[in-house]
Amino acid sequence: MIEHLIQPASDGSTRRHDAMSMALHWSVALAVVLTYASGLLREGMPRGPSRDFILLLHMSFGLLVIAGAVLRIAWHAGRSSFGALQPVSASWAARLAHSALYAGILAVPLAGLVMIWTKGQSVPFFGIVDVPQLLPTNRTVSKVLEEVHEVMAHGLVALVGLHAVAALYHHYVLKDGVLAGMLPRVR
């Protein structure tokens, strides 16, 4: 949560993120949850068509995470009112947490993408189109990346959990409007 964008306006109301920022935030969050959940679901399944289908979904959601994160970063970087991804006024903890989230949101699916490519495969996107193999096959690298991808995914989910706890802390303890500024208005 970016503190200087959400502080109360002069009329006492909560400053809100713009609709695009909210849409990108929640779309990326949903894609991360779906990617992680499909990865966990697949692990417990026996080999076969159902497991292959869940892998297709997992990889497709992962591609959506990458696309959403890139769009989100580009959106914020391109807005003159936003400036850099992290304002100077944000606490060091907030800057560190957001930097770690952005890094994880990009690194986890990119590690998965490179892992699949180094297995010698293309990456399907919902069975519509394949992202072609862009790296040479290297089973050793692929095996290492498989473990790295999984460990980083668990770490990212832990960071997302801390992010949610921090948002709830801002809402219920600090009562500073940070969470409300990222939630769509319900009428």
C-alpha positions in Angstrom: 0.0 0.0 0.0 1.4 3.3 -1.0 0.9 5.6 1.9 1.1 9.1 0.4 -1.6 8.2 -2.2 -4.1 7.1 0.5 -3.9 9.6 3.2 -7.1 11.5 3.9 -7.9 14.3 1.5 -8.5 17.8 2.9 -12.2 17.1 3.2 -11.6 14.1 5.5 -12.4 11.5 2.9 -10.0 8.7 2.0 -7.9 9.3 -1.1 -8.3 6.4 -3.4 -6.2 4.7 -6.0 -7.4 5.1 -9.6 -9.6 2.4 -11.1 -6.8 1.0 -13.3 -4.4 0.7 -10.3 -7.1 -1.2 -8.4 -8.0 -3.4 -11.3 -4.4 -4.3 -11.9 -3.7 -4.9 -8.2 -6.7 -7.2 -7.7 -6.2 -9.0 -11.1 -2.6 -9.8 -10.3 -3.6 -10.9 -6.8 -6.2 -13.2 -8.2 -3.8 -14.6 -10.8 -1.2 -15.3 -8.1 -3.8 -17.1 -6.0 -5.0 -19.2 -8.9 -1.5 -20.0 -10.0 -0.4 -21.1 -6.5 -3.7 -23.1 -5.9 -3.4 -24.9 -9.2 0.2 -25.8 -8.5 -0.7 -27.3 -5.1 -3.7 -29.1 -6.6 -1.6 -30.6 -9.3 1.0 -32.0 -6.8 -1.7 -34.2 -5.2 -3.0 -35.6 -8.4 -2.1 -38.9 -10.1 -0.5 -38.7 -13.5 -3.0 -38.4 -16.4 -5.2 -36.0 -18.4 -6.6 -34.2 -15.4 -3.2 -33.5 -14.0 -2.0 -32.3 -17.4 -5.0 -30.0 -17.6 -4.2 -28.5 -14.2 -0.6 -27.9 -15.4 -2.0 -26.1 -18.4 -4.0 -23.9 -16.1 -1.1 -23.4 -13.8 1.2 -22.2 -16.6 -1.5 -20.0 -18.2 -2.2 -18.3 -14.9 1.6 -17.8 -14.4 1.7 -16.1 -17.8 -1.1 -13.8 -16.6 0.8 -13.0 -13.5 3.8 -11.9 -15.6 1.7 -9.9 -17.9 -0.3 -8.3 -15.1 2.8 -7.4 -13.1 4.5 -5.8 -16.2 1.3 -3.8 -16.9 1.1 -2.7 -13.3 4.7 -1.6 -13.2 4.3 0.2 -16.5 1.1 1.9 -15.5 2.6 3.2 -12.3 5.9 4.2 -13.9 4.1 6.1 -16.6 1.9 8.2 -14.3 3.4 11.5 -13.4 1.4 11.8 -10.3 2.7 8.5 -9.0 6.4 8.8 -9.9 8.6 5.9 -8.9 7.2 2.6 -7.7 7.9 3.6 -4.1 7.6 7.1 -2.8 10.4 8.6 -0.7 7.8 9.3 2.0 7.0 5.6 2.5 8.6 3.9 5.4 11.7 1.7 4.7 9.6 -1.3 5.7 6.8 -0.5 3.2 9.4 0.1 0.4 11.2 -3.1 1.2 7.9 -5.1 1.4 6.6 -3.7 -1.9 10.0 -4.3 -3.7 10.0 -7.9 -2.4 6.4 -8.4 -3.6 7.2 -7.0 -7.1 10.4 -9.1 -7.3 8.5 -12.3 -6.2 5.6 -11.7 -8.5 7.9 -11.5 -11.4 10.6 -14.0 -10.3 8.4 -16.9 -9.5 6.6 -17.3 -12.8 9.7 -16.3 -14.7 11.6 -19.2 -13.0 8.7 -21.5 -14.0 8.9 -20.2 -17.6 12.6 -20.8 -17.8 12.2 -24.2 -16.2 9.7 -25.3 -18.8 11.9 -23.9 -21.7 15.0 -25.7 -20.4 12.9 -28.9 -20.3 12.7 -28.4 -24.0 9.0 -27.4 -24.1 6.9 -24.5 -25.2 4.5 -22.9 -22.7 0.8 -23.1 -23.5 -1.6 -20.3 -22.8 -5.0 -21.8 -22.1 -4.6 -24.1 -25.1 -5.0 -21.1 -27.4 -1.4 -20.3 -28.3 2.0 -21.5 -27.1 4.9 -19.3 -26.0 7.7 -21.0 -28.0 10.8 -22.4 -26.3 13.3 -19.6 -26.2 16.2 -21.3 -24.4 18.2 -24.4 -25.1 17.2 -27.6 -23.4 19.2 -28.2 -20.2 17.8 -30.8 -17.9 20.2 -29.9 -15.1 19.1 -26.3 -15.1 15.5 -27.3 -15.4 15.8 -29.7 -12.3 17.4 -26.9 -10.2 14.8 -24.4 -11.3 12.0 -26.8 -10.5 13.0 -26.7 -6.8 13.8 -22.9 -6.9 10.4 -22.2 -8.4 8.6 -24.2 -5.7 10.5 -22.6 -2.8 10.1 -19.1 -4.2 6.3 -19.7 -4.7 5.9 -20.6 -1.0 8.0 -17.5 -0.1 5.8 -15.3 -2.3 2.6 -16.6 -0.7 4.2 -15.8 2.7 4.9 -12.3 1.5 1.4 -11.9 0.2 0.1 -13.0 3.6 2.2 -10.4 5.3 1.0 -7.8 2.8 -2.6 -8.7 3.7 -1.9 -8.6 7.5 -0.2 -5.2 7.0 -3.3 -3.9 5.1 -5.6 -5.2 7.9 -3.3 -3.5 10.5 -3.6 -0.2 8.6 -7.3 -0.6 8.5 -8.2 -1.8 12.0 -5.3 -0.4 14.1 -4.0 2.7 12.4 -7.4 3.5 10.8 -5.6 5.5 8.1 -7.6 4.5 5.0 -4.8 2.6 3.3 -6.9 -0.5 2.7 -10.1 1.4 1.8 -8.1 3.3 -0.8 -7.4 0.1 -2.7 -10.9 -1.4 -2.4 -13.5 -0.7 -5.1 -16.5 1.3 -3.9 -19.6 -0.7 -3.4 -22.8 1.2 -4.0 
